[in-house]
Amino acid sequence: MAFPKDFMWGGAVSAGQYEGGWQEDGRGPCRMDYTTGGTRTKARYVTYELADGTPMKGGREDRLPQGARWASLPECYYPNQVAVDGYHRIFDDIELMAQMGFTCYRMSIGWSRLFPTGTERTPNREGVEYYRRVFECLRAHNIEPVVTLLHFDTPLGLEESCGGWENRELIDHFVRFCTTCFMEYKGLVRYWLTINEINNLLSLIDFMGDGSDTSYQHAYQQLHHQFVASAKAVQVGHAIDSANRIGCMIASAATYPHTCDPADILAADHKRQENAYYCGDVQVFGRYPTYARRLWGEHDVELAIADGDMDDLAAGTVDFYTFSYYNSNVVTTHKVTDTVGGNFQVGARNEYLTYSDWGWAMDPTGLQWQLETLYDRYQVPIMIVENGLGAFDEVVEEDGEKRIHDPYRIDYLREHVQAMERAIANGVDLVGYTPWGWIDLVSMGTGEMRKRYGFVYVDMDDEGRGTLDRYRKDSFWWYQRCITSNGKELG
Ligand code: BG6
């Protein structure tokens, strides 16, 4: 029962939640920059001004009315604009990663740092050189970069000029961006993920959408374009450097039936097909699965598929499968009043599990189940690229030092690492683990800083007050022992 010798241990962040520096060195805006902070119960929203200057707030996914322009309003706080200042502090942060013993680091490239509006023909050199310095520094510390090409930050310019992913022009813009990355960072980066949690386009409809057929039509069409864009990127990436290993990234929750009522079993299975398998099947097998017809039919979806798309999907299958895992979810056809949330899910409460400060089910056995079923299905190497506990942390002063005692986070991670170990013992080819938010960062869902995931505490609150100084939590030293013992010392 041991992790393979070359197992990759690291941590993960995304550009939009970590970097800040939203207007520096030629970077263009993305939607996240104009999204306010929220809480578990208060939604985040986007802000803009109407043509006559009237300030407005809208839903996170809303399109702007004709003539309106994106705007930061003085009474609002926009946590992603500064985030945790990773743009300026990355080189110091790499020292912390190295101290923990990271052998890999999952990060994303901000598309709009390289292509400020997304439509430029040539990239912004300052953006290109910035990430080159980051990759060189990682390599100098023997840390393998694992790079996500799109992590929820499509340039706002592309929404404005083309209307977003529903327009197939986005495919070419994305492939141009990816081609630039593959060419510029050849030899520096070998592990790439095309699109983060690609399946969220569908999960979001359940989670916060209106459930209408129109929403499904939009989501499936956008997804089709993203599948083709991803498959083309895979082909280009392989052609530029045959050493490149390019993966998909799926938001993954173990999905259980609430009862043994056959209707619940089927509903849970269908939910799993829609939320997890649909995207993984296309990206790993290179074709739409049989049940896709049922899924489209349920919502009268008419997919526009252009000549050559199916060939691209078949030619651009991924080399490995990656997923995020935070919680499991319970599906039922029966009426339940006690519902709970999770990472882009909502379902019935599971009486066998405990829940995090943010109400997400903590379920390490679910991770083992995921690993075993996903590997059995796909038979390609697997990497867990997000996992972790978003929790409240308290800073205490001891012996003149700031300390953060976070046994709850250590317990969560230990149990998930043990689940990984069991899955490996059962034959799963798990090659790496990058817990989410190795350093505290802005929550994607709520925009909060106080929902902390990190091994490293960042002094920043939900109103933008704080020094941004970094402090090692107890979990920092725990993870260091875990890595240096290759997963043996988990006490
Ligand atoms: C995943 C995303 O959905 O979950 C991350 O890829 C996100 O960007 C993470 O931060 C945790 O979610 P949250 O809402 O707690 O930040």
Boltz pocket constraint, residues with backbone or C-beta under 6 A from the ligand:
constraints:
  - pocket:
      binder: B
      contacts: [[A, 14], [A, 17], [A, 196], [A, 197], [A, 251], [A, 324], [A, 343], [A, 386], [A, 390], [A, 436], [A, 442], [A, 443], [A, 444], [A, 445], [A, 446], [A, 451]]
      max_distance: 6.0
